[in-house]
Amino acid sequence: MEALRPRAGGRYADGTAGGGGHAAALLRASAPSGKLFGCDRDGAAVRAARERLGEFEGRFEIRQGSFAELGQWIEAGSCDGVVLDLGLSSAQLEPERGFSFQSDGPLDMRMDPEQELTAAALLNQAGAEELAKIFWEYGGEANSRRIARAIERERQIRPLGRTRQLAELIEKVSPRGGRKAHPATKAFQALRIVVNDEMGHLQRGLEAAVKILSPGGRLAVISFHGLEHRLVKEFGDRLSRDYEAGEPDVPELRRPRPALLRWVRRKPILPGPAELSGNPRSRSAQCRVMEKL
Ligand SMILES: C[S@@+](CC[C@H](N)C(=O)[O-])C[C@H]1O[C@@H](n2cnc3c(N)ncnc32)[C@H](O)[C@@H]1O
């Protein structure tokens, strides 16, 4: 709220409406005339958010869909603030959604249950090489090849279908050792990112957010793991430069253009002790803030 500075009459967008917590805070702080546009990929979250926001009837519009599409229904240059609070909501960690290795459920992992691709389909159809690449690139999993080969062997006996089946298989070939985290943590994270194409949506979502912001409008992004942190930093760095660079960046070949953003907080805002004790899942959260020029 400090970063977005909501005010009466302002227009705000919440690309990750979830349970409606941020949306409610934005509507409260922008009373009596602030307007909120919200979306979530998950239909259940959209219903929960609409219900939570009942008291603000007439001041919000919530749609099901990805934040990558914000620019398709919100007027360009029209918003004073956008928030993206990435990752999963507590409601999505229920066993039947298939994200959690701590309890048994179907290997689903879809944020949008209408999407076709599930984690089970990916695990049963992808080649071992592709699976190893997924675990390594999106989970930083050092045992990626061993896990991928074990999956290939297992599915010749019976298809992968349950989260516990996968978690136990990973534990067998990749024992816990002295690590605090469960050995399946990284592989589960990698699968979730790929099933939902989270990095693709984030890249397009950041671009859409900048498009709908008005000059002076702010974007706050709360990210939860290294790949997200890096993508947000690289995006902010690129748009706050006054030139377009090639790959690799050769100074003589840079094409000048005005900077599109400035960093308000590149060094992230981190959860304080009170937040951490009340909301332990906030421990990896980093909030970065940019302002459209
Ligand atoms: C951490 S929760 C957000 C909680 C919310 N800020 C609140 O106050 O209740 C993340 C939410 O973002 C949604 N989400 C993740 N990626 C998305 C995307 N690309 N587009 C829209 N929603 C997305 C998830 O479905 C989930 O409901």
The ligand as a MOL file (V3000), in Angstrom:
LIG
                    3D

  0  0  0     0  0            999 V3000
M  V30 BEGIN CTAB
M  V30 COUNTS 27 29 0 0 0
M  V30 BEGIN ATOM
M  V30 1 C -0.2780 -15.4300 -3.6190 0
M  V30 2 S -1.8560 -15.5770 -4.3500 0 CHG=1
M  V30 3 C -2.4900 -13.9530 -4.3360 0
M  V30 4 C -3.1960 -13.5950 -3.0730 0
M  V30 5 C -3.8320 -12.2330 -3.1340 0
M  V30 6 N -2.8500 -11.1840 -3.3090 0
M  V30 7 C -4.6870 -11.9350 -1.9140 0
M  V30 8 O -4.5100 -10.8580 -1.3430 0
M  V30 9 O -5.5110 -12.7530 -1.5250 0 CHG=-1
M  V30 10 C -1.4510 -15.7940 -6.0370 0
M  V30 11 C -2.6340 -15.8880 -6.9600 0
M  V30 12 O -2.1740 -15.5350 -8.2510 0
M  V30 13 C -2.8250 -16.3240 -9.2000 0
M  V30 14 N -1.9940 -16.3060 -10.4000 0
M  V30 15 C -0.7760 -16.8350 -10.5800 0
M  V30 16 N -0.3330 -16.5900 -11.8240 0
M  V30 17 C -1.3020 -15.8560 -12.4400 0
M  V30 18 C -1.4420 -15.2850 -13.7310 0
M  V30 19 N -0.5020 -15.4400 -14.6720 0
M  V30 20 N -2.5500 -14.5780 -13.9850 0
M  V30 21 C -3.5390 -14.4130 -13.0630 0
M  V30 22 N -3.4670 -14.9680 -11.8320 0
M  V30 23 C -2.3610 -15.6690 -11.5270 0
M  V30 24 C -2.9760 -17.6710 -8.5410 0
M  V30 25 O -4.0380 -18.4000 -9.1380 0
M  V30 26 C -3.2640 -17.2630 -7.0840 0
M  V30 27 O -4.6410 -17.1850 -6.8470 0
M  V30 END ATOM
M  V30 BEGIN BOND
M  V30 1 1 1 2
M  V30 2 1 2 3
M  V30 3 1 2 10
M  V30 4 1 3 4
M  V30 5 1 4 5
M  V30 6 1 5 6
M  V30 7 1 5 7
M  V30 8 2 7 8
M  V30 9 1 7 9
M  V30 10 1 10 11
M  V30 11 1 11 12
M  V30 12 1 11 26
M  V30 13 1 12 13
M  V30 14 1 13 14
M  V30 15 1 13 24
M  V30 16 1 14 15
M  V30 17 1 14 23
M  V30 18 2 15 16
M  V30 19 1 16 17
M  V30 20 1 17 18
M  V30 21 2 17 23
M  V30 22 1 18 19
M  V30 23 2 18 20
M  V30 24 1 20 21
M  V30 25 2 21 22
M  V30 26 1 22 23
M  V30 27 1 24 25
M  V30 28 1 24 26
M  V30 29 1 26 27
M  V30 END BOND
M  V30 END CTAB
M  END
